[in-house]
Amino acid sequence: NNQETDRLTVSVKVSARTLRELYAPPFAAAIEAGVGSIMCSYNRVGGEWSCENARTLGLLRGELGFGGFVVSDWGAVHSTSLSAGLDQEMPGGVFLNE
């Protein structure tokens, strides 16, 4: 999500190669530096909401080896998303309290 316009409705289309070569390296560097938490965003990636996106969160947890916790942006959760890799829903656990 490189823009504020339509961030609540846009679905970003990104190829696997672009995801790994352009978008993953900054996250990899942050993980290597010891970051403890990463925030998922409002937008969708390939039609799936960012906070419940198995493709991107799987890349983060699997290939990049992130062991910290993933927190949602305020109101960015649309279902129970624990199975995809989300750890904390903000601001109050509307879905994860179910």
Disulfide bonds with the S-S distance in Angstrom:
Cys40-Cys51 2.01
